[in-house]
Amino acid sequence: MSPREQLGPADLVCVPMTAEDWPQVQAIYRAGIDTGHATFESAPPTWEAFDASRSTGHRLVALQGGGPRDGAVLGWAAVSPVSTCEVYAGVVEHSVYVAPHARGRGIGRLLLDELIASTEAAGIWTIQSSVFPENTTSLAIHQRAGFRTVGVRERMARMTYGPVAGQWRDTVLIERRTTIL
Ligand SMILES: CC(C)(COP(=O)(O)OP(=O)(O)OC[C@H]1O[C@@H](n2cnc3c(N)ncnc32)[C@H](O)[C@@H]1OP(=O)(O)O)[C@@H](O)C(=O)NCCC(=O)NCCS
């Protein structure tokens, strides 16, 4: 049973993110950062910075509610181009974050599936991300969505916040190469 079937189509909808969603998206982003295992970033960006860096066609929010735009934002996903070089136009880096109270209900997986569909439809062939090895939930949902581990990058960067501030951390480079292009 897919995550969408599990929740029921009336319970959950994935729609394009709008500027009005930003306060909720930013709060979910901050809660993810607070886990200490989502990103090296110590704070979410401003809307202006997010808007400038994320591809407009592939920013999604998962909403709970009876219909589109009725409910609170439960999670979000977005991509950024990895390069301005034309040959890499089909390669993007993504993020996926789910609100703490909504985790473990299939929303992360749903957002990934919708992001894959959206990017593939636009001719994007590779989605990649860097995940901390400790983020086993993220690694698990990505593996199930067809991502593979490219490799572990050792002592990639230093944490600047939280209980392990100053510590060098490894990241796992993962990617999903579409088979339809
Ligand atoms: C990572 C995150 C997006 C996952 O979203 P989610 O909605 O909780 O995930 P889902 O409910 O779709 O899937 C969880 C799955 O992982 C599985 N899982 C959880 N922990 C696991 C573990 N340690 N090992 C293996 N599988 C695990 C669950 O069993 C579930 O699988 P199932 O649906 O087959 O039962 C969410 O936890 C989150 O927002 N974390 C903070 C931000 C973050 O880390 N983002 C990713 C940055 S790389």
The ligand as a Gaussian input file, in Angstrom:
#p B3LYP/6-31G(d) Opt

LIG

0 1
 C       13.824000      12.140000       7.299000
 C       12.340000      12.543000       7.275000
 C       12.127000      13.536000       6.123000
 C       11.515000      11.276000       7.022000
 O       10.164000      11.655000       6.877000
 P        8.975000      10.774000       7.488000
 O        7.716000      11.333000       6.978000
 O        9.150000      10.665000       8.951000
 O        9.309000       9.359000       6.819000
 P        8.247000       8.259000       6.368000
 O        7.184000       8.165000       7.398000
 O        7.864000       8.515000       4.953000
 O        9.143000       6.962000       6.326000
 C        9.792000       6.498000       7.458000
 C       10.290000       5.125000       7.079000
 O       11.612000       4.971000       7.560000
 C       11.635000       3.785000       8.306000
 N       12.642000       3.963000       9.301000
 C       12.671000       4.853000      10.301000
 N       13.820000       4.747000      10.976000
 C       14.518000       3.755000      10.385000
 C       15.758000       3.151000      10.631000
 N       16.543000       3.537000      11.637000
 N       16.192000       2.171000       9.795000
 C       15.403000       1.747000       8.784000
 N       14.201000       2.274000       8.517000
 C       13.774000       3.270000       9.311000
 C       10.246000       3.632000       8.864000
 O        9.999000       2.306000       9.222000
 C        9.421000       4.059000       7.668000
 O        9.318000       3.019000       6.742000
 P        7.904000       2.301000       6.418000
 O        7.029000       3.391000       5.849000
 O        8.247000       1.269000       5.413000
 O        7.457000       1.780000       7.741000
 C       11.896000      13.152000       8.622000
 O       12.255000      12.273000       9.657000
 C       12.479000      14.519000       8.915000
 O       11.929000      15.537000       8.513000
 N       13.618000      14.555000       9.625000
 C       14.251000      15.835000       9.965000
 C       14.797000      16.539000       8.704000
 C       15.716000      15.626000       7.933000
 O       16.534000      14.908000       8.507000
 N       15.568000      15.672000       6.592000
 C       16.385000      14.884000       5.712000
 C       17.693000      15.549000       5.512000
 S       18.778000      14.493000       4.539000

